Amino acid sequence: MRKITIVGAGRVGESTAHNLAKSELCREVMLIDVVDGMPQGTALDIQESAPQFGFDTKLHGDNDPEAMADSDMVIITAGLPRKPGMSRSDVLETNLGIINGVVDVLVTAAPDAMVLMVTNPVDVLTYAVWKRTGWERSRVFGMAGVLDSSRMASFIAMETGFSVKDITAMVMGGHGDTMVPMTRFTCINGIHIKHFLPDEKIQEIVERTRQGGAEILALKKNSSAYDAPAAAVAAMVGAISHDRKRILPCVAGLEGEYGETDICMGVPVVLGSNGVERVIELPLFEEEDKQFRDSIATIRADLQKLRQFDIAAS
């Protein structure tokens, strides 16, 4: 890619920009934020690390959203972060207004871009962007499952002592308390985790995965997670930039898959140069399907709020 814009130069945006620059996934990273001087200072700080990390990516910062012009991808991290005790849905109304303002500039300034949503509640806001732009679903998607799966794999590595390089995890559903860690599709170098861990320990890991973000928020108190989310974003961008055709769990619009339409959910997809090139439909066992439907119900409840706000375009 030539240019990637990150809207929101807070902790997630800054860490994302640094990851993209170090990996040289594009020629230019543009940081945009409403706070005067913040994106400019952040961009300069990262740029000055280039000699140490050996990257030639150019970084710039701006307060004008029009600076996203001609971007190949726009990553949206801007919004109100949740505080301890808050759910991701609690910040929906405020963040929806912020995101709609961004999208209204995006559709004219970068009409050919892909959009990667990070702002919470990410499932609902990805849907809002998808509908407001009117673009095909391949170009509008969200980061959640890659992060949740990374957390699950980390917990398994911590529990077993095995290398995280050999651990593959899969998490579906909404990015919240009703997410569905798919233990049936989770293995260590091809060996099912049940070979190494008892059922009760696996269930503990499932619950910890569901509360992964809240756990960090409770510990840090004044900040939610940002390094792991930024790494997840970089993994997704890398799959697209290098056309790797990676199978990753992402928030994607459903058009009949899993019997659902008119919703964005965390499902495994193929990520390549065209964005979401395919949604992979896994056969679900009865209990998995029940959990997945419960997660869908939670997201649809938030989608009803969108209609109440009468902000998202249909």
C-alpha positions in Angstrom: 0.0 0.0 0.0 1.1 3.6 -0.6 -0.9 5.4 2.2 -2.6 4.3 5.3 -4.5 6.8 7.5 -5.2 6.2 11.2 -8.0 8.4 12.6 -7.3 8.7 16.3 -3.8 9.3 17.6 -4.4 8.0 21.1 -2.6 5.0 22.5 -4.1 2.4 20.1 -3.5 4.7 17.1 0.1 5.5 18.1 1.0 1.9 18.7 -0.7 0.9 15.4 1.2 3.5 13.5 4.5 2.3 15.0 3.8 -1.3 14.1 2.8 -0.4 10.5 5.9 1.8 10.1 8.4 -0.8 11.5 6.9 -3.5 9.3 7.0 -1.2 6.3 3.5 -2.2 5.3 3.0 1.1 3.4 5.0 4.1 2.2 3.2 6.7 4.3 1.2 6.7 7.6 -1.0 9.6 8.2 -2.2 10.2 11.8 -5.3 12.4 12.3 -6.7 13.6 15.6 -8.8 16.5 16.7 -6.3 17.4 19.5 -4.1 20.2 18.3 -0.5 19.1 17.9 -1.1 15.5 19.1 -1.0 13.7 15.7 1.9 15.8 14.6 3.9 15.1 17.7 3.1 11.4 17.7 4.2 11.1 14.0 7.4 12.9 14.6 8.2 10.8 17.7 7.7 7.6 15.7 9.6 9.0 12.7 12.7 9.6 15.0 12.8 5.9 15.8 13.3 5.0 12.2 17.1 4.9 12.4 16.9 2.4 15.3 14.4 0.2 13.7 15.6 0.7 10.1 12.3 1.6 8.4 11.8 4.1 5.6 8.1 4.6 6.1 7.1 8.3 6.3 4.8 9.5 9.0 2.8 12.7 9.1 0.2 14.1 11.5 -2.7 16.5 10.9 -5.9 17.8 12.5 -7.8 18.1 9.3 -9.7 14.9 8.4 -9.3 15.8 4.7 -5.6 14.8 5.2 -6.8 11.2 4.6 -7.2 12.0 0.9 -6.1 9.2 -1.4 -5.6 6.7 1.3 -5.6 3.0 0.4 -6.8 2.1 3.9 -8.4 4.1 6.7 -8.1 2.6 10.2 -10.5 4.2 12.7 -9.5 4.1 16.4 -11.0 7.4 17.4 -13.7 7.5 20.1 -14.4 7.5 23.8 -12.7 4.6 25.5 -14.6 2.7 28.1 -13.8 3.0 31.8 -13.7 0.3 34.5 -17.2 -1.1 35.0 -18.4 0.0 31.5 -19.3 -2.4 28.7 -18.3 -1.7 25.1 -22.0 -0.9 24.4 -22.0 1.9 26.9 -19.9 4.1 24.6 -22.1 3.4 21.5 -24.0 6.7 21.2 -21.0 8.9 21.7 -18.7 6.9 19.4 -21.3 6.6 16.7 -21.5 10.4 16.3 -17.7 10.6 16.1 -17.5 7.8 13.5 -20.2 9.2 11.3 -18.3 12.5 11.1 -15.3 10.6 10.0 -17.2 8.6 7.4 -18.8 11.7 5.9 -15.3 12.9 5.0 -14.0 9.5 4.1 -16.5 8.8 1.3 -15.3 11.8 -0.7 -11.7 12.2 0.4 -10.7 8.5 0.1 -13.5 6.9 -2.0 -11.4 3.9 -3.0 -10.1 3.0 0.5 -10.7 0.1 2.7 -11.9 0.8 6.2 -10.7 -1.2 9.2 -12.8 -0.4 12.3 -11.2 -0.6 15.8 -13.4 1.7 17.8 -15.9 0.0 20.2 -18.5 -1.4 20.1 -16.7 -2.6 17.0 -19.3 -5.0 15.6 -22.0 -2.4 15.7 -19.8 0.5 14.4 -18.5 -1.7 11.6 -22.1 -2.2 10.5 -22.8 1.5 10.8 -19.8 2.3 8.6 -20.8 -0.4 6.1 -24.3 1.0 5.7 -23.3 4.7 5.8 -20.8 4.3 3.0 -22.9 1.9 0.9 -19.7 0.1 0.0 -19.4 -3.6 -0.6 -18.6 -5.6 2.5 -15.2 -6.6 1.3 -14.0 -3.0 1.9 -15.4 -2.5 5.4 -14.4 -4.8 8.3 -13.4 -4.7 11.9 -10.7 -5.9 14.2 -11.8 -8.1 17.1 -11.4 -11.8 16.5 -7.7 -11.5 15.8 -7.2 -9.8 19.1 -9.5 -12.2 21.1 -7.8 -15.2 19.5 -4.4 -13.8 20.3 -5.5 -13.4 23.9 -6.7 -17.0 24.0 -3.5 -18.3 22.5 -1.5 -16.3 25.1 -3.5 -17.7 28.0 -2.9 -21.3 26.6 0.8 -20.7 26.3 0.9 -19.3 29.8 -0.9 -22.3 31.2 0.9 -25.0 29.2 4.4 -23.5 29.0 4.5 -24.3 25.3 5.7 -21.9 22.6 2.9 -19.5 21.5 4.3 -20.0 18.0 2.7 -23.4 17.9 -0.7 -22.3 19.2 -3.7 -21.6 17.0 -6.9 -20.3 18.5 -10.2 -19.3 17.0 -12.8 -16.9 18.6 -16.1 -16.0 16.9 -19.1 -13.9 17.7 -19.3 -10.4 19.0 -16.4 -8.6 20.6 -17.8 -8.7 24.2 -18.9 -10.9 27.0 -20.8 -13.1 24.5 -17.9 -13.9 22.3 -17.5 -17.5 21.4 -14.0 -19.0 21.9 -14.0 -22.1 19.7 -12.1 -24.7 21.6 -12.9 -27.3 19.0 -10.7 -25.4 16.5 -7.9 -24.5 18.9 -4.8 -26.6 18.9 -1.1 -26.8 19.7 0.9 -27.7 16.6 -2.2 -29.5 15.2 -2.9 -31.3 18.5 -6.2 -30.5 20.2 -5.7 -28.6 23.5 -7.7 -31.3 25.3 -4.7 -33.4 25.0 -2.8 -31.1 27.3 -5.4 -29.4 29.5 -8.4 -30.7 31.5 -11.9 -29.4 30.7 -12.1 -27.2 33.7 -8.8 -25.4 32.9 -10.0 -24.9 29.3 -13.2 -23.4 30.6 -11.2 -21.0 32.7 -9.3 -19.9 29.7 -12.5 -19.4 27.8 -13.9 -17.1 30.5 -10.6 -15.3 30.8 -10.6 -14.7 27.0 -14.1 -13.2 27.2 -12.9 -10.8 30.0 -9.5 -10.2 28.4 -10.1 -6.5 27.8 -11.8 -5.9 31.1 -9.0 -7.6 32.9 -6.4 -5.2 31.5 -8.7 -2.2 32.1 -9.2 -3.2 35.7 -5.5 -3.5 36.3 -4.4 -0.3 34.5 -7.4 1.7 35.7 -6.6 4.7 33.5 -6.2 3.0 30.1 -7.6 0.1 28.2 -5.4 -2.3 26.1 -3.5 -0.9 23.2 -0.4 -2.9 22.4 -2.3 -6.2 21.7 -5.0 -4.4 19.7 -2.4 -2.6 17.6 -0.6 -5.8 16.9 -3.8 -7.4 15.8 -4.5 -4.5 13.4 -1.0 -4.9 11.9 -1.5 -8.6 11.3 -4.7 -7.8 9.4 -3.0 -5.0 7.4 -0.1 -7.3 6.6 -2.4 -10.0 5.2 -4.0 -7.4 2.9 -0.8 -5.5 1.9 1.0 -8.7 1.0 -2.1 -10.5 -0.4 -1.4 -13.4 1.9 -4.9 -14.9 1.8 -4.8 -15.4 5.5 -7.7 -17.0 7.4 -8.4 -14.7 10.3 -11.4 -14.1 12.5 -12.7 -10.5 11.7 -15.8 -8.5 12.0 -17.5 -8.9 8.6 -20.9 -8.3 7.1 -22.9 -11.4 6.7 -25.0 -12.0 3.5 -26.6 -15.3 4.2 -23.7 -17.0 5.9 -24.6 -18.8 9.2 -28.2 -18.0 8.2 -27.8 -14.3 9.0 -28.0 -11.1 7.0 -27.9 -7.3 7.7 -25.4 -7.7 10.6 -21.6 -7.6 11.2 -20.2 -10.4 13.3 -16.9 -11.9 14.2 -16.3 -14.8 11.8 -13.4 -16.4 10.0 -12.6 -14.8 6.7 -10.0 -14.8 4.0 -8.0 -11.6 4.0 -6.2 -10.6 0.9 -5.5 -7.6 -1.4 -9.2 -7.2 -2.0 -10.0 -7.1 1.7 -12.5 -9.6 2.9 -12.4 -12.0 0.0 -14.5 -14.7 1.5 -16.5 -15.5 4.7 -15.8 -19.0 5.9 -18.8 -20.8 7.2 -17.9 -23.3 9.9 -20.2 -26.2 10.9 -21.3 -25.5 14.4 -22.2 -28.0 17.1 -25.4 -27.5 19.0 -23.8 -25.7 22.0 -21.5 -23.6 19.7 -24.5 -22.6 17.6 -26.5 -21.6 20.8 -23.6 -19.4 22.0 -23.2 -17.9 18.5 -27.0 -17.1 18.4 -26.8 -15.5 21.8 -23.9 -13.3 20.6 -26.0 -12.3 17.6 -28.9 -11.3 19.8 -26.6 -9.0 21.8 -25.4 -7.3 18.7 -28.9 -7.0 17.3 -30.0 -5.3 20.5 -27.3 -2.6 19.9 -28.3 -2.4 16.3 -31.8 -1.4 17.5 -30.1 1.5 19.3 -28.7 2.6 16.0 -32.2 2.9 14.6 -33.3 4.7 17.7 -30.5 7.2 17.2 -31.5 7.4 13.6 -27.9 8.0 12.6 -26.8 5.0 10.6 -28.0 5.2 7.0 -30.0 2.2 5.8 
